[in-house]
Amino acid sequence: METAQSINSDGTAGVTGQAPQRTKVLVVSMADALDRQHRFSDRASAAVVPWRFFSAYSKLHPHLVYDETEALLAHGRPLRPGELGCYSSHYAIWEQLVADDDADQYVVLEDDVIVDWEYLKKIIDADLSPMKIDYLRLYYKYPVRQIVLMNAFVDRSRSLVELSDFAYGTQGYLITKAAAVRLLMHCRVVRRPIDDELDRSWAHGVRNLSVFPFPLIEESGASTIGASRFEKYPMPAHLRVRRRIHRFVERMRLRKAKAIRRLRHAFAN
């Protein structure tokens, strides 16, 4: 069956000739976070798509390797237990997706988000695979440079953008099996928080795409990871030179990726 990106009757970009992707919605939540689960459930009482909670990890996933020296070089400090748990939770979800014979993609949400369920359903019902969208952020925390790839994306008032820097956050995203396989291979050694790693599209090859405006927002409140991760960490003397070299190389890789992205977009237009 042939597929083609088309312009729908309402002026939005869509796909014809393709069956909808089988999608499951998972909400990451600690098993004992009952208040957060109750608040999410209350807000999602009118959700137009099915969803379920996914029990978050509180420690390192057994398939992951945490190297503290690598974390110091890559991130400038050790990772906190909450960060390792968060990393492990998303890694476990990707593993589950790859092994799930009843789903082609997952929507992953955190339990402190407020969702526009109607628009999320439009994203789920649209087949994004012909547009080569394997990872689509539904929210990010920091404004960064972006390239608008498509206006009227699924909905007339939204756009598809590609992010060019560290935007941070794992509050919500859509991910396909193809992206999950690539990230599982790349992320097995833990060197930095999971949202930092996801932003490094130049390293793992999964494009950092997002919809804007967002179909969800983050509830105001304290993070379950904790604020200690923002405290200054004294770099051990024997690693200081290596840390500076690592940061320089990373900046050069980021600049190269930005230049390639701009050229690709320029030639595409």
C-alpha positions as CSV (number, residue, x, y, z in Angstrom):
1,M,0.0,0.0,0.0
2,E,1.4,3.4,-1.0
3,T,1.6,6.2,1.6
4,A,1.8,9.9,1.1
5,Q,1.9,12.9,3.2
6,S,-1.1,15.0,2.4
7,I,-2.9,18.2,3.3
8,N,-6.2,17.4,5.0
9,S,-9.4,19.3,4.2
10,D,-8.8,21.5,7.3
11,G,-5.3,22.5,6.1
12,T,-3.3,20.3,8.4
13,A,-0.6,17.9,7.4
14,G,-1.6,14.3,7.5
15,V,-0.9,10.9,6.1
16,T,-3.0,8.8,3.7
17,G,-3.1,5.2,2.8
18,Q,-1.6,3.9,6.1
19,A,-3.1,2.1,9.0
20,P,-2.8,3.9,12.4
21,Q,0.2,2.9,14.5
22,R,-0.7,0.8,17.6
23,T,0.0,3.0,20.6
24,K,0.1,2.6,24.3
25,V,0.2,5.4,26.8
26,L,2.4,4.9,29.9
27,V,2.5,7.2,32.9
28,V,5.7,6.9,34.9
29,S,5.1,7.0,38.6
30,M,6.8,5.8,41.8
31,A,4.8,2.9,43.4
32,D,4.3,4.9,46.6
33,A,3.5,8.2,44.9
34,L,-0.2,7.8,45.7
35,D,-1.0,11.6,45.9
36,R,0.6,12.2,42.5
37,Q,-1.3,9.3,41.0
38,H,-4.6,10.4,42.4
39,R,-4.1,13.9,41.0
40,F,-3.1,12.6,37.6
41,S,-6.1,10.2,37.6
42,D,-8.5,13.0,38.5
43,R,-7.1,15.2,35.7
44,A,-7.3,12.3,33.3
45,S,-10.8,11.3,34.2
46,A,-12.1,12.5,30.8
47,A,-9.1,11.2,28.8
48,V,-10.1,10.1,25.3
49,V,-7.3,7.5,25.0
50,P,-6.5,4.6,27.4
51,W,-3.5,4.9,29.7
52,R,-1.9,3.1,32.6
53,F,0.7,3.7,35.2
54,F,4.2,2.3,34.9
55,S,6.1,1.6,38.1
56,A,9.2,3.8,38.2
57,Y,12.6,2.5,39.2
58,S,14.2,3.8,42.4
59,K,17.7,2.3,41.6
60,L,19.8,1.4,38.7
61,H,18.3,-1.0,36.1
62,P,20.3,-4.3,36.1
63,H,21.0,-4.0,32.3
64,L,22.7,-0.6,32.8
65,V,26.2,0.2,33.8
66,Y,26.9,3.4,35.8
67,D,30.5,4.6,35.6
68,E,31.1,7.5,38.0
69,T,34.3,8.6,36.4
70,E,32.5,8.8,33.0
71,A,29.8,10.8,34.7
72,L,32.3,13.3,36.2
73,L,33.9,13.8,32.8
74,A,30.6,14.0,30.9
75,H,28.4,15.8,33.4
76,G,30.7,17.4,35.9
77,R,29.3,15.5,38.9
78,P,28.1,12.1,40.0
79,L,24.5,11.3,39.3
80,R,22.0,11.2,42.2
81,P,20.0,8.1,43.1
82,G,16.8,9.8,41.8
83,E,18.5,10.5,38.4
84,L,19.6,6.9,38.2
85,G,16.1,5.8,38.9
86,C,14.7,8.1,36.3
87,Y,17.2,6.9,33.7
88,S,16.4,3.3,34.5
89,S,12.6,3.9,34.3
90,H,12.9,5.2,30.7
91,Y,15.4,2.5,29.7
92,A,13.0,-0.2,31.0
93,I,10.1,1.4,29.0
94,W,12.2,1.2,25.8
95,E,13.0,-2.4,26.5
96,Q,9.3,-3.1,27.1
97,L,8.4,-1.4,23.8
98,V,10.9,-3.3,21.7
99,A,9.5,-6.6,23.2
100,D,5.8,-5.5,22.9
101,D,4.1,-7.4,20.1
102,D,0.9,-5.4,20.6
103,A,2.4,-1.9,20.1
104,D,4.3,0.0,17.5
105,Q,5.0,3.0,19.7
106,Y,4.5,4.4,23.2
107,V,3.5,7.7,24.5
108,V,5.5,8.2,27.8
109,L,4.2,10.7,30.3
110,E,5.3,11.7,33.8
111,D,2.7,11.7,36.6
112,D,2.9,15.5,37.2
113,V,1.7,16.7,33.8
114,I,-1.5,18.2,32.7
115,V,-2.5,16.8,29.3
116,D,-4.5,18.1,26.3
117,W,-6.0,14.7,25.7
118,E,-7.9,15.7,22.5
119,Y,-4.7,16.8,20.8
120,L,-2.7,13.9,22.1
121,K,-5.3,11.6,20.5
122,K,-4.8,13.4,17.2
123,I,-1.1,12.7,17.4
124,I,-1.7,9.1,18.2
125,D,-4.3,8.7,15.4
126,A,-1.9,10.3,12.8
127,D,0.6,7.9,11.3
128,L,3.9,9.8,11.7
129,S,6.2,7.1,10.2
130,P,6.2,8.4,6.6
131,M,7.5,11.6,8.0
132,K,10.3,9.7,9.7
133,I,9.2,10.8,13.2
134,D,10.5,8.2,15.6
135,Y,10.8,10.5,18.7
136,L,8.5,13.4,19.3
137,R,8.7,15.5,22.4
138,L,5.5,16.8,23.9
139,Y,7.2,19.2,26.2
140,Y,10.6,20.6,27.1
141,K,11.8,22.8,29.9
142,Y,14.2,25.4,28.3
143,P,13.8,27.6,25.2
144,V,16.4,26.7,22.6
145,R,17.1,27.4,19.0
146,Q,14.7,25.5,16.7
147,I,14.0,25.0,13.1
148,V,10.3,24.9,12.0
149,L,9.9,21.8,9.8
150,M,6.2,21.9,9.3
151,N,3.3,24.2,10.2
152,A,-0.3,22.9,10.7
153,F,1.2,19.7,12.2
154,V,-1.7,17.4,12.8
155,D,-3.6,20.4,14.1
156,R,-3.8,23.8,12.4
157,S,-2.4,25.7,15.4
158,R,0.6,23.5,16.0
159,S,4.0,23.1,14.4
160,L,6.7,20.5,14.1
161,V,10.1,21.8,15.2
162,E,13.6,20.4,15.4
163,L,15.6,21.4,18.5
164,S,19.2,22.5,18.2
165,D,20.4,22.3,21.8
166,F,19.8,21.0,25.3
167,A,16.1,21.6,26.0
168,Y,15.9,19.1,28.9
169,G,12.9,17.3,30.4
170,T,11.2,13.9,30.0
171,Q,7.7,15.1,30.9
172,G,6.2,13.6,27.8
173,Y,7.2,12.1,24.5
174,L,6.2,9.7,21.7
175,I,8.7,7.0,20.8
176,T,8.7,4.2,18.2
177,K,10.4,0.8,18.3
178,A,13.1,2.1,15.9
179,A,14.1,4.9,18.2
180,A,13.9,2.6,21.2
181,V,16.3,0.1,19.7
182,R,18.8,2.8,18.9
183,L,18.6,4.4,22.3
184,L,18.9,1.1,24.1
185,M,22.2,0.5,22.3
186,H,23.5,4.0,22.9
187,C,22.4,4.5,26.5
188,R,23.6,1.3,28.2
189,V,26.5,3.1,30.0
190,V,25.1,5.9,32.2
191,R,27.1,9.1,32.0
192,R,24.6,11.9,32.4
193,P,20.9,12.3,33.2
194,I,18.5,10.7,30.8
195,D,17.1,14.0,29.4
196,D,20.6,15.2,28.7
197,E,21.3,12.0,26.8
198,L,18.1,12.2,24.8
199,D,19.0,15.8,23.7
200,R,22.3,14.5,22.2
201,S,20.9,13.7,18.8
202,W,24.3,14.1,17.2
203,A,25.6,11.2,19.3
204,H,22.8,8.7,19.1
205,G,21.2,9.6,15.7
206,V,17.6,10.1,16.9
207,R,16.4,13.5,15.8
208,N,15.3,15.8,18.6
209,L,11.8,16.7,17.3
210,S,9.0,18.4,19.2
211,V,5.5,19.7,18.7
212,F,4.8,23.3,19.6
213,P,2.8,24.7,21.3
214,F,2.9,21.7,23.7
215,P,0.0,19.4,24.3
216,L,0.9,19.2,28.0
217,I,2.3,21.3,30.8
218,E,4.2,20.3,34.0
219,E,2.4,20.7,37.3
220,S,4.1,23.2,39.6
221,G,5.8,21.4,42.5
222,A,9.0,19.9,43.9
223,S,10.8,17.3,41.7
224,T,11.0,13.8,43.1
225,I,14.6,13.7,42.0
226,G,15.5,16.4,44.4
227,A,17.4,19.7,44.3
228,S,20.8,18.5,45.4
229,R,21.8,17.8,41.8
230,F,22.1,21.6,41.3
231,E,24.7,22.0,44.0
232,K,28.3,22.8,42.9
233,Y,30.5,19.7,42.8
234,P,34.3,20.0,43.3
235,M,36.0,18.2,40.4
236,P,38.8,15.9,41.5
237,A,42.2,17.4,40.6
238,H,43.3,14.4,38.5
239,L,40.2,14.7,36.3
240,R,40.2,18.5,35.7
241,V,42.2,18.5,32.5
242,R,40.2,15.5,31.1
243,R,37.0,17.3,32.0
244,R,38.0,20.4,30.1
245,I,39.0,18.4,27.0
246,H,35.7,16.5,27.2
247,R,33.7,19.7,27.3
248,F,35.6,21.1,24.4
249,V,35.1,18.1,22.2
250,E,31.4,18.0,23.1
251,R,31.0,21.7,22.2
252,M,32.7,21.0,18.8
253,R,30.4,18.1,18.1
254,L,27.3,20.2,19.0
255,R,28.5,23.0,16.7
256,K,29.0,20.6,13.8
257,A,25.6,19.1,14.4
258,K,24.0,22.5,14.3
259,A,25.8,23.4,11.1
260,I,24.7,20.2,9.4
261,R,21.1,20.7,10.6
262,R,21.0,24.2,9.1
263,L,22.4,23.0,5.8
264,R,20.0,20.2,5.6
265,H,17.1,22.5,6.3
266,A,18.4,25.1,3.7
267,F,18.6,22.5,1.0
268,A,15.2,21.0,1.9
269,N,13.7,24.4,1.2
